[in-house]
Amino acid sequence: MEWPACSPDMNPIEHVWGALGRRVAGRQPPPQSLQELERALLEEWDRIPQLVINSLIDSMPQRCSTLLAVRGNHTPY
């Protein structure tokens, strides 16, 4: 299977990092120190629903099929 050299959309963990970043960025008040940031990251990581993780994993066959169809080129994910 041809795989794009730089394809974060084909790596489910990249979507998890994005969700984690949005959750931390939306905190009020925002973290003001490295310790607060670490605490916020750990708390928000624990709050990501397992259903979100499962959905990303379950989407991989479709993502791979799409990647095959476009012969390793850009995908809509």
PyMOL Python script that loads the backbone (N, CA, C, O; Angstrom):
from pymol import cmd

cmd.read_pdbstr("""\
ATOM      1  N   MET A   1       0.845  -1.167   0.000  1.00  0.00           N
ATOM      2  CA  MET A   1       0.000   0.000   0.000  1.00  0.00           C
ATOM      3  C   MET A   1       0.892   1.232   0.000  1.00  0.00           C
ATOM      4  O   MET A   1       1.805   1.347   0.818  1.00  0.00           O
ATOM      5  N   GLU A   2       0.627   2.145  -0.914  1.00  0.00           N
ATOM      6  CA  GLU A   2       1.353   3.413  -0.909  1.00  0.00           C
ATOM      7  C   GLU A   2       0.856   4.241   0.262  1.00  0.00           C
ATOM      8  O   GLU A   2      -0.343   4.313   0.528  1.00  0.00           O
ATOM      9  N   TRP A   3       1.799   4.865   0.959  1.00  0.00           N
ATOM     10  CA  TRP A   3       1.457   5.637   2.156  1.00  0.00           C
ATOM     11  C   TRP A   3       2.129   6.995   2.038  1.00  0.00           C
ATOM     12  O   TRP A   3       3.340   7.059   1.828  1.00  0.00           O
ATOM     13  N   PRO A   4       1.384   8.075   2.167  1.00  0.00           N
ATOM     14  CA  PRO A   4       1.999   9.403   2.074  1.00  0.00           C
ATOM     15  C   PRO A   4       3.107   9.573   3.111  1.00  0.00           C
ATOM     16  O   PRO A   4       2.997   9.090   4.238  1.00  0.00           O
ATOM     17  N   ALA A   5       4.157  10.255   2.722  1.00  0.00           N
ATOM     18  CA  ALA A   5       5.305  10.444   3.620  1.00  0.00           C
ATOM     19  C   ALA A   5       4.908  11.167   4.901  1.00  0.00           C
ATOM     20  O   ALA A   5       5.360  10.803   5.986  1.00  0.00           O
ATOM     21  N   CYS A   6       4.085  12.165   4.782  1.00  0.00           N
ATOM     22  CA  CYS A   6       3.638  12.923   5.953  1.00  0.00           C
ATOM     23  C   CYS A   6       2.115  12.894   5.954  1.00  0.00           C
ATOM     24  O   CYS A   6       1.466  13.664   5.246  1.00  0.00           O
ATOM     25  N   SER A   7       1.558  12.001   6.754  1.00  0.00           N
ATOM     26  CA  SER A   7       0.116  11.812   6.710  1.00  0.00           C
ATOM     27  C   SER A   7      -0.470  11.643   8.105  1.00  0.00           C
ATOM     28  O   SER A   7      -0.890  10.545   8.471  1.00  0.00           O
ATOM     29  N   PRO A   8      -0.503  12.723   8.891  1.00  0.00           N
ATOM     30  CA  PRO A   8      -1.040  12.605  10.244  1.00  0.00           C
ATOM     31  C   PRO A   8      -2.509  12.203  10.265  1.00  0.00           C
ATOM     32  O   PRO A   8      -2.981  11.650  11.259  1.00  0.00           O
ATOM     33  N   ASP A   9      -3.241  12.472   9.179  1.00  0.00           N
ATOM     34  CA  ASP A   9      -4.650  12.091   9.136  1.00  0.00           C
ATOM     35  C   ASP A   9      -4.837  10.581   9.136  1.00  0.00           C
ATOM     36  O   ASP A   9      -5.932  10.098   9.427  1.00  0.00           O
ATOM     37  N   MET A  10      -3.796   9.830   8.817  1.00  0.00           N
ATOM     38  CA  MET A  10      -3.879   8.372   8.813  1.00  0.00           C
ATOM     39  C   MET A  10      -3.376   7.766  10.119  1.00  0.00           C
ATOM     40  O   MET A  10      -3.253   6.547  10.236  1.00  0.00           O
ATOM     41  N   ASN A  11      -3.093   8.606  11.081  1.00  0.00           N
ATOM     42  CA  ASN A  11      -2.611   8.140  12.377  1.00  0.00           C
ATOM     43  C   ASN A  11      -3.630   8.554  13.441  1.00  0.00           C
ATOM     44  O   ASN A  11      -3.718   9.735  13.775  1.00  0.00           O
ATOM     45  N   PRO A  12      -4.397   7.608  13.976  1.00  0.00           N
ATOM     46  CA  PRO A  12      -5.462   7.972  14.923  1.00  0.00           C
ATOM     47  C   PRO A  12      -4.989   8.792  16.123  1.00  0.00           C
ATOM     48  O   PRO A  12      -5.741   9.629  16.623  1.00  0.00           O
ATOM     49  N   ILE A  13      -3.781   8.573  16.588  1.00  0.00           N
ATOM     50  CA  ILE A  13      -3.325   9.304  17.779  1.00  0.00           C
ATOM     51  C   ILE A  13      -3.239  10.800  17.500  1.00  0.00           C
ATOM     52  O   ILE A  13      -3.386  11.605  18.419  1.00  0.00           O
ATOM     53  N   GLU A  14      -3.003  11.186  16.248  1.00  0.00           N
ATOM     54  CA  GLU A  14      -2.941  12.609  15.915  1.00  0.00           C
ATOM     55  C   GLU A  14      -4.288  13.287  16.182  1.00  0.00           C
ATOM     56  O   GLU A  14      -4.335  14.440  16.611  1.00  0.00           O
ATOM     57  N   HIS A  15      -5.372  12.568  15.925  1.00  0.00           N
ATOM     58  CA  HIS A  15      -6.704  13.119  16.200  1.00  0.00           C
ATOM     59  C   HIS A  15      -6.942  13.227  17.703  1.00  0.00           C
ATOM     60  O   HIS A  15      -7.612  14.150  18.168  1.00  0.00           O
ATOM     61  N   VAL A  16      -6.390  12.282  18.457  1.00  0.00           N
ATOM     62  CA  VAL A  16      -6.515  12.336  19.916  1.00  0.00           C
ATOM     63  C   VAL A  16      -5.733  13.530  20.450  1.00  0.00           C
ATOM     64  O   VAL A  16      -6.217  14.244  21.328  1.00  0.00           O
ATOM     65  N   TRP A  17      -4.521  13.754  19.924  1.00  0.00           N
ATOM     66  CA  TRP A  17      -3.729  14.916  20.364  1.00  0.00           C
ATOM     67  C   TRP A  17      -4.495  16.197  20.075  1.00  0.00           C
ATOM     68  O   TRP A  17      -4.501  17.117  20.892  1.00  0.00           O
ATOM     69  N   GLY A  18      -5.147  16.260  18.907  1.00  0.00           N
ATOM     70  CA  GLY A  18      -5.928  17.449  18.566  1.00  0.00           C
ATOM     71  C   GLY A  18      -7.064  17.683  19.551  1.00  0.00           C
ATOM     72  O   GLY A  18      -7.287  18.807  20.003  1.00  0.00           O
ATOM     73  N   ALA A  19      -7.779  16.611  19.880  1.00  0.00           N
ATOM     74  CA  ALA A  19      -8.878  16.726  20.846  1.00  0.00           C
ATOM     75  C   ALA A  19      -8.350  17.156  22.208  1.00  0.00           C
ATOM     76  O   ALA A  19      -8.951  17.994  22.880  1.00  0.00           O
ATOM     77  N   LEU A  20      -7.230  16.582  22.605  1.00  0.00           N
ATOM     78  CA  LEU A  20      -6.630  16.928  23.894  1.00  0.00           C
ATOM     79  C   LEU A  20      -6.234  18.406  23.913  1.00  0.00           C
ATOM     80  O   LEU A  20      -6.497  19.111  24.888  1.00  0.00           O
ATOM     81  N   GLY A  21      -5.605  18.867  22.843  1.00  0.00           N
ATOM     82  CA  GLY A  21      -5.199  20.268  22.759  1.00  0.00           C
ATOM     83  C   GLY A  21      -6.385  21.218  22.832  1.00  0.00           C
ATOM     84  O   GLY A  21      -6.323  22.247  23.505  1.00  0.00           O
ATOM     85  N   ARG A  22      -7.471  20.871  22.136  1.00  0.00           N
ATOM     86  CA  ARG A  22      -8.672  21.723  22.169  1.00  0.00           C
ATOM     87  C   ARG A  22      -9.277  21.759  23.566  1.00  0.00           C
ATOM     88  O   ARG A  22      -9.747  22.804  24.018  1.00  0.00           O
ATOM     89  N   ARG A  23      -9.266  20.620  24.248  1.00  0.00           N
ATOM     90  CA  ARG A  23      -9.819  20.562  25.600  1.00  0.00           C
ATOM     91  C   ARG A  23      -8.995  21.428  26.556  1.00  0.00           C
ATOM     92  O   ARG A  23      -9.554  22.176  27.358  1.00  0.00           O
ATOM     93  N   VAL A  24      -7.680  21.326  26.470  1.00  0.00           N
ATOM     94  CA  VAL A  24      -6.822  22.121  27.359  1.00  0.00           C
ATOM     95  C   VAL A  24      -6.951  23.605  27.016  1.00  0.00           C
ATOM     96  O   VAL A  24      -7.008  24.446  27.913  1.00  0.00           O
ATOM     97  N   ALA A  25      -6.998  23.926  25.727  1.00  0.00           N
ATOM     98  CA  ALA A  25      -7.112  25.330  25.312  1.00  0.00           C
ATOM     99  C   ALA A  25      -8.427  25.952  25.765  1.00  0.00           C
ATOM    100  O   ALA A  25      -8.501  27.164  25.964  1.00  0.00           O
ATOM    101  N   GLY A  26      -9.455  25.144  25.927  1.00  0.00           N
ATOM    102  CA  GLY A  26     -10.751  25.657  26.326  1.00  0.00           C
ATOM    103  C   GLY A  26     -10.948  25.791  27.827  1.00  0.00           C
ATOM    104  O   GLY A  26     -12.008  26.221  28.281  1.00  0.00           O
ATOM    105  N   ARG A  27      -9.943  25.428  28.591  1.00  0.00           N
ATOM    106  CA  ARG A  27     -10.077  25.498  30.051  1.00  0.00           C
ATOM    107  C   ARG A  27     -10.071  26.945  30.522  1.00  0.00           C
ATOM    108  O   ARG A  27      -9.325  27.785  30.018  1.00  0.00           O
ATOM    109  N   GLN A  28     -10.924  27.207  31.500  1.00  0.00           N
ATOM    110  CA  GLN A  28     -10.973  28.535  32.115  1.00  0.00           C
ATOM    111  C   GLN A  28     -10.834  28.387  33.617  1.00  0.00           C
ATOM    112  O   GLN A  28     -11.648  27.697  34.231  1.00  0.00           O
ATOM    113  N   PRO A  29      -9.877  28.981  34.211  1.00  0.00           N
ATOM    114  CA  PRO A  29      -8.810  29.757  33.578  1.00  0.00           C
ATOM    115  C   PRO A  29      -7.793  28.825  32.923  1.00  0.00           C
ATOM    116  O   PRO A  29      -7.671  27.665  33.316  1.00  0.00           O
ATOM    117  N   PRO A  30      -7.071  29.324  31.934  1.00  0.00           N
ATOM    118  CA  PRO A  30      -6.072  28.485  31.269  1.00  0.00           C
ATOM    119  C   PRO A  30      -4.893  28.204  32.204  1.00  0.00           C
ATOM    120  O   PRO A  30      -4.639  28.963  33.139  1.00  0.00           O
ATOM    121  N   PRO A  31      -4.183  27.117  31.945  1.00  0.00           N
ATOM    122  CA  PRO A  31      -2.997  26.815  32.759  1.00  0.00           C
ATOM    123  C   PRO A  31      -1.995  27.970  32.693  1.00  0.00           C
ATOM    124  O   PRO A  31      -1.762  28.545  31.630  1.00  0.00           O
ATOM    125  N   GLN A  32      -1.405  28.298  33.848  1.00  0.00           N
ATOM    126  CA  GLN A  32      -0.476  29.423  33.934  1.00  0.00           C
ATOM    127  C   GLN A  32       0.964  28.997  34.190  1.00  0.00           C
ATOM    128  O   GLN A  32       1.866  29.834  34.187  1.00  0.00           O
ATOM    129  N   SER A  33       1.184  27.717  34.410  1.00  0.00           N
ATOM    130  CA  SER A  33       2.543  27.232  34.675  1.00  0.00           C
ATOM    131  C   SER A  33       2.682  25.842  34.068  1.00  0.00           C
ATOM    132  O   SER A  33       1.698  25.232  33.649  1.00  0.00           O
ATOM    133  N   LEU A  34       3.906  25.356  34.027  1.00  0.00           N
ATOM    134  CA  LEU A  34       4.125  24.004  33.510  1.00  0.00           C
ATOM    135  C   LEU A  34       3.409  22.968  34.367  1.00  0.00           C
ATOM    136  O   LEU A  34       2.873  21.990  33.846  1.00  0.00           O
ATOM    137  N   GLN A  35       3.400  23.179  35.672  1.00  0.00           N
ATOM    138  CA  GLN A  35       2.702  22.241  36.559  1.00  0.00           C
ATOM    139  C   GLN A  35       1.201  22.236  36.275  1.00  0.00           C
ATOM    140  O   GLN A  35       0.579  21.175  36.222  1.00  0.00           O
ATOM    141  N   GLU A  36       0.628  23.408  36.095  1.00  0.00           N
ATOM    142  CA  GLU A  36      -0.799  23.492  35.780  1.00  0.00           C
ATOM    143  C   GLU A  36      -1.098  22.868  34.419  1.00  0.00           C
ATOM    144  O   GLU A  36      -2.120  22.206  34.243  1.00  0.00           O
ATOM    145  N   LEU A  37      -0.203  23.084  33.463  1.00  0.00           N
ATOM    146  CA  LEU A  37      -0.381  22.498  32.140  1.00  0.00           C
ATOM    147  C   LEU A  37      -0.333  20.979  32.222  1.00  0.00           C
ATOM    148  O   LEU A  37      -1.160  20.291  31.623  1.00  0.00           O
ATOM    149  N   GLU A  38       0.632  20.463  32.961  1.00  0.00           N
ATOM    150  CA  GLU A  38       0.729  19.011  33.116  1.00  0.00           C
ATOM    151  C   GLU A  38      -0.545  18.456  33.756  1.00  0.00           C
ATOM    152  O   GLU A  38      -1.084  17.448  33.300  1.00  0.00           O
ATOM    153  N   ARG A  39      -1.013  19.106  34.795  1.00  0.00           N
ATOM    154  CA  ARG A  39      -2.228  18.662  35.477  1.00  0.00           C
ATOM    155  C   ARG A  39      -3.429  18.717  34.516  1.00  0.00           C
ATOM    156  O   ARG A  39      -4.241  17.794  34.472  1.00  0.00           O
ATOM    157  N   ALA A  40      -3.526  19.807  33.753  1.00  0.00           N
ATOM    158  CA  ALA A  40      -4.629  19.959  32.800  1.00  0.00           C
ATOM    159  C   ALA A  40      -4.586  18.864  31.736  1.00  0.00           C
ATOM    160  O   ALA A  40      -5.616  18.287  31.389  1.00  0.00           O
ATOM    161  N   LEU A  41      -3.394  18.585  31.223  1.00  0.00           N
ATOM    162  CA  LEU A  41      -3.256  17.535  30.210  1.00  0.00           C
ATOM    163  C   LEU A  41      -3.690  16.182  30.755  1.00  0.00           C
ATOM    164  O   LEU A  41      -4.417  15.444  30.090  1.00  0.00           O
ATOM    165  N   LEU A  42      -3.247  15.859  31.953  1.00  0.00           N
ATOM    166  CA  LEU A  42      -3.612  14.571  32.553  1.00  0.00           C
ATOM    167  C   LEU A  42      -5.114  14.483  32.819  1.00  0.00           C
ATOM    168  O   LEU A  42      -5.736  13.452  32.564  1.00  0.00           O
ATOM    169  N   GLU A  43      -5.685  15.559  33.328  1.00  0.00           N
ATOM    170  CA  GLU A  43      -7.126  15.563  33.605  1.00  0.00           C
ATOM    171  C   GLU A  43      -7.936  15.430  32.320  1.00  0.00           C
ATOM    172  O   GLU A  43      -8.886  14.649  32.257  1.00  0.00           O
ATOM    173  N   GLU A  44      -7.560  16.193  31.301  1.00  0.00           N
ATOM    174  CA  GLU A  44      -8.312  16.147  30.048  1.00  0.00           C
ATOM    175  C   GLU A  44      -8.104  14.825  29.318  1.00  0.00           C
ATOM    176  O   GLU A  44      -9.023  14.327  28.668  1.00  0.00           O
ATOM    177  N   TRP A  45      -6.912  14.256  29.420  1.00  0.00           N
ATOM    178  CA  TRP A  45      -6.653  12.933  28.827  1.00  0.00           C
ATOM    179  C   TRP A  45      -7.626  11.917  29.414  1.00  0.00           C
ATOM    180  O   TRP A  45      -8.217  11.118  28.688  1.00  0.00           O
ATOM    181  N   ASP A  46      -7.786  11.956  30.722  1.00  0.00           N
ATOM    182  CA  ASP A  46      -8.691  11.019  31.392  1.00  0.00           C
ATOM    183  C   ASP A  46     -10.149  11.256  31.019  1.00  0.00           C
ATOM    184  O   ASP A  46     -10.973  10.351  31.151  1.00  0.00           O
ATOM    185  N   ARG A  47     -10.475  12.447  30.561  1.00  0.00           N
ATOM    186  CA  ARG A  47     -11.862  12.789  30.221  1.00  0.00           C
ATOM    187  C   ARG A  47     -12.233  12.490  28.771  1.00  0.00           C
ATOM    188  O   ARG A  47     -13.406  12.569  28.405  1.00  0.00           O
ATOM    189  N   ILE A  48     -11.255  12.150  27.948  1.00  0.00           N
ATOM    190  CA  ILE A  48     -11.583  11.805  26.562  1.00  0.00           C
ATOM    191  C   ILE A  48     -12.350  10.485  26.597  1.00  0.00           C
ATOM    192  O   ILE A  48     -11.825   9.478  27.073  1.00  0.00           O
ATOM    193  N   PRO A  49     -13.574  10.479  26.104  1.00  0.00           N
ATOM    194  CA  PRO A  49     -14.379   9.260  26.175  1.00  0.00           C
ATOM    195  C   PRO A  49     -13.753   8.111  25.375  1.00  0.00           C
ATOM    196  O   PRO A  49     -13.232   8.315  24.279  1.00  0.00           O
ATOM    197  N   GLN A  50     -13.813   6.929  25.933  1.00  0.00           N
ATOM    198  CA  GLN A  50     -13.292   5.756  25.236  1.00  0.00           C
ATOM    199  C   GLN A  50     -13.994   5.578  23.897  1.00  0.00           C
ATOM    200  O   GLN A  50     -13.406   5.055  22.950  1.00  0.00           O
ATOM    201  N   LEU A  51     -15.241   6.009  23.816  1.00  0.00           N
ATOM    202  CA  LEU A  51     -15.989   5.925  22.566  1.00  0.00           C
ATOM    203  C   LEU A  51     -15.294   6.702  21.444  1.00  0.00           C
ATOM    204  O   LEU A  51     -15.313   6.270  20.291  1.00  0.00           O
ATOM    205  N   VAL A  52     -14.688   7.832  21.769  1.00  0.00           N
ATOM    206  CA  VAL A  52     -13.946   8.622  20.778  1.00  0.00           C
ATOM    207  C   VAL A  52     -12.745   7.826  20.275  1.00  0.00           C
ATOM    208  O   VAL A  52     -12.494   7.763  19.072  1.00  0.00           O
ATOM    209  N   ILE A  53     -12.010   7.223  21.195  1.00  0.00           N
ATOM    210  CA  ILE A  53     -10.842   6.414  20.820  1.00  0.00           C
ATOM    211  C   ILE A  53     -11.283   5.238  19.952  1.00  0.00           C
ATOM    212  O   ILE A  53     -10.687   4.967  18.910  1.00  0.00           O
ATOM    213  N   ASN A  54     -12.331   4.544  20.390  1.00  0.00           N
ATOM    214  CA  ASN A  54     -12.829   3.389  19.635  1.00  0.00           C
ATOM    215  C   ASN A  54     -13.274   3.794  18.237  1.00  0.00           C
ATOM    216  O   ASN A  54     -13.032   3.070  17.272  1.00  0.00           O
ATOM    217  N   SER A  55     -13.920   4.941  18.127  1.00  0.00           N
ATOM    218  CA  SER A  55     -14.381   5.420  16.833  1.00  0.00           C
ATOM    219  C   SER A  55     -13.211   5.670  15.885  1.00  0.00           C
ATOM    220  O   SER A  55     -13.278   5.330  14.703  1.00  0.00           O
ATOM    221  N   LEU A  56     -12.147   6.262  16.404  1.00  0.00           N
ATOM    222  CA  LEU A  56     -10.961   6.503  15.575  1.00  0.00           C
ATOM    223  C   LEU A  56     -10.337   5.190  15.119  1.00  0.00           C
ATOM    224  O   LEU A  56      -9.938   5.054  13.962  1.00  0.00           O
ATOM    225  N   ILE A  57     -10.256   4.238  16.020  1.00  0.00           N
ATOM    226  CA  ILE A  57      -9.700   2.928  15.661  1.00  0.00           C
ATOM    227  C   ILE A  57     -10.594   2.251  14.628  1.00  0.00           C
ATOM    228  O   ILE A  57     -10.109   1.707  13.636  1.00  0.00           O
ATOM    229  N   ASP A  58     -11.903   2.289  14.868  1.00  0.00           N
ATOM    230  CA  ASP A  58     -12.849   1.653  13.952  1.00  0.00           C
ATOM    231  C   ASP A  58     -12.851   2.296  12.572  1.00  0.00           C
ATOM    232  O   ASP A  58     -13.239   1.657  11.594  1.00  0.00           O
ATOM    233  N   SER A  59     -12.423   3.552  12.480  1.00  0.00           N
ATOM    234  CA  SER A  59     -12.411   4.243  11.188  1.00  0.00           C
ATOM    235  C   SER A  59     -11.206   3.863  10.328  1.00  0.00           C
ATOM    236  O   SER A  59     -11.159   4.222   9.151  1.00  0.00           O
ATOM    237  N   MET A  60     -10.244   3.155  10.882  1.00  0.00           N
ATOM    238  CA  MET A  60      -9.018   2.859  10.131  1.00  0.00           C
ATOM    239  C   MET A  60      -9.248   2.028   8.870  1.00  0.00           C
ATOM    240  O   MET A  60      -8.635   2.335   7.848  1.00  0.00           O
ATOM    241  N   PRO A  61     -10.093   0.993   8.880  1.00  0.00           N
ATOM    242  CA  PRO A  61     -10.306   0.274   7.612  1.00  0.00           C
ATOM    243  C   PRO A  61     -10.814   1.191   6.498  1.00  0.00           C
ATOM    244  O   PRO A  61     -10.362   1.089   5.358  1.00  0.00           O
ATOM    245  N   GLN A  62     -11.749   2.084   6.822  1.00  0.00           N
ATOM    246  CA  GLN A  62     -12.256   3.013   5.808  1.00  0.00           C
ATOM    247  C   GLN A  62     -11.160   3.978   5.366  1.00  0.00           C
ATOM    248  O   GLN A  62     -11.049   4.293   4.182  1.00  0.00           O
ATOM    249  N   ARG A  63     -10.364   4.441   6.303  1.00  0.00           N
ATOM    250  CA  ARG A  63      -9.264   5.343   5.954  1.00  0.00           C
ATOM    251  C   ARG A  63      -8.275   4.650   5.019  1.00  0.00           C
ATOM    252  O   ARG A  63      -7.805   5.245   4.050  1.00  0.00           O
ATOM    253  N   CYS A  64      -7.966   3.391   5.315  1.00  0.00           N
ATOM    254  CA  CYS A  64      -7.037   2.636   4.461  1.00  0.00           C
ATOM    255  C   CYS A  64      -7.635   2.400   3.080  1.00  0.00           C
ATOM    256  O   CYS A  64      -6.934   2.507   2.074  1.00  0.00           O
ATOM    257  N   SER A  65      -8.923   2.082   3.024  1.00  0.00           N
ATOM    258  CA  SER A  65      -9.586   1.904   1.723  1.00  0.00           C
ATOM    259  C   SER A  65      -9.529   3.186   0.907  1.00  0.00           C
ATOM    260  O   SER A  65      -9.270   3.160  -0.296  1.00  0.00           O
ATOM    261  N   THR A  66      -9.772   4.297   1.570  1.00  0.00           N
ATOM    262  CA  THR A  66      -9.711   5.592   0.889  1.00  0.00           C
ATOM    263  C   THR A  66      -8.299   5.862   0.391  1.00  0.00           C
ATOM    264  O   THR A  66      -8.111   6.330  -0.732  1.00  0.00           O
ATOM    265  N   LEU A  67      -7.318   5.570   1.216  1.00  0.00           N
ATOM    266  CA  LEU A  67      -5.924   5.780   0.826  1.00  0.00           C
ATOM    267  C   LEU A  67      -5.570   4.934  -0.393  1.00  0.00           C
ATOM    268  O   LEU A  67      -4.880   5.404  -1.298  1.00  0.00           O
ATOM    269  N   LEU A  68      -6.040   3.689  -0.418  1.00  0.00           N
ATOM    270  CA  LEU A  68      -5.814   2.833  -1.586  1.00  0.00           C
ATOM    271  C   LEU A  68      -6.484   3.418  -2.825  1.00  0.00           C
ATOM    272  O   LEU A  68      -5.903   3.418  -3.910  1.00  0.00           O
ATOM    273  N   ALA A  69      -7.701   3.914  -2.657  1.00  0.00           N
ATOM    274  CA  ALA A  69      -8.451   4.452  -3.796  1.00  0.00           C
ATOM    275  C   ALA A  69      -7.772   5.673  -4.404  1.00  0.00           C
ATOM    276  O   ALA A  69      -7.838   5.877  -5.616  1.00  0.00           O
ATOM    277  N   VAL A  70      -7.126   6.480  -3.581  1.00  0.00           N
ATOM    278  CA  VAL A  70      -6.458   7.680  -4.096  1.00  0.00           C
ATOM    279  C   VAL A  70      -4.974   7.433  -4.354  1.00  0.00           C
ATOM    280  O   VAL A  70      -4.218   8.365  -4.625  1.00  0.00           O
ATOM    281  N   ARG A  71      -4.567   6.170  -4.267  1.00  0.00           N
ATOM    282  CA  ARG A  71      -3.189   5.745  -4.552  1.00  0.00           C
ATOM    283  C   ARG A  71      -2.152   6.523  -3.748  1.00  0.00           C
ATOM    284  O   ARG A  71      -1.127   6.956  -4.275  1.00  0.00           O
ATOM    285  N   GLY A  72      -2.445   6.691  -2.455  1.00  0.00           N
ATOM    286  CA  GLY A  72      -1.472   7.331  -1.572  1.00  0.00           C
ATOM    287  C   GLY A  72      -1.497   8.844  -1.590  1.00  0.00           C
ATOM    288  O   GLY A  72      -0.693   9.485  -0.913  1.00  0.00           O
ATOM    289  N   ASN A  73      -2.407   9.424  -2.353  1.00  0.00           N
ATOM    290  CA  ASN A  73      -2.497  10.884  -2.399  1.00  0.00           C
ATOM    291  C   ASN A  73      -3.345  11.407  -1.249  1.00  0.00           C
ATOM    292  O   ASN A  73      -3.683  10.663  -0.328  1.00  0.00           O
ATOM    293  N   HIS A  74      -3.681  12.675  -1.306  1.00  0.00           N
ATOM    294  CA  HIS A  74      -4.441  13.349  -0.246  1.00  0.00           C
ATOM    295  C   HIS A  74      -5.776  12.655   0.007  1.00  0.00           C
ATOM    296  O   HIS A  74      -6.461  12.236  -0.927  1.00  0.00           O
ATOM    297  N   THR A  75      -6.133  12.540   1.286  1.00  0.00           N
ATOM    298  CA  THR A  75      -7.435  11.997   1.673  1.00  0.00           C
ATOM    299  C   THR A  75      -8.233  13.094   2.377  1.00  0.00           C
ATOM    300  O   THR A  75      -7.658  14.089   2.819  1.00  0.00           O
ATOM    301  N   PRO A  76      -9.544  12.922   2.482  1.00  0.00           N
ATOM    302  CA  PRO A  76     -10.364  13.962   3.112  1.00  0.00           C
ATOM    303  C   PRO A  76     -10.365  13.928   4.637  1.00  0.00           C
ATOM    304  O   PRO A  76     -11.121  14.673   5.260  1.00  0.00           O
ATOM    305  N   TYR A  77      -9.544  13.089   5.252  1.00  0.00           N
ATOM    306  CA  TYR A  77      -9.592  12.960   6.710  1.00  0.00           C
ATOM    307  C   TYR A  77      -8.785  14.021   7.397  1.00  0.00           C
ATOM    308  O   TYR A  77      -8.724  14.050   8.626  1.00  0.00           O
TER     309      TYR A  77
END
""", "prot")
cmd.dss("prot")
cmd.show_as("cartoon", "prot")
cmd.util.cbc("prot")
cmd.orient("prot")
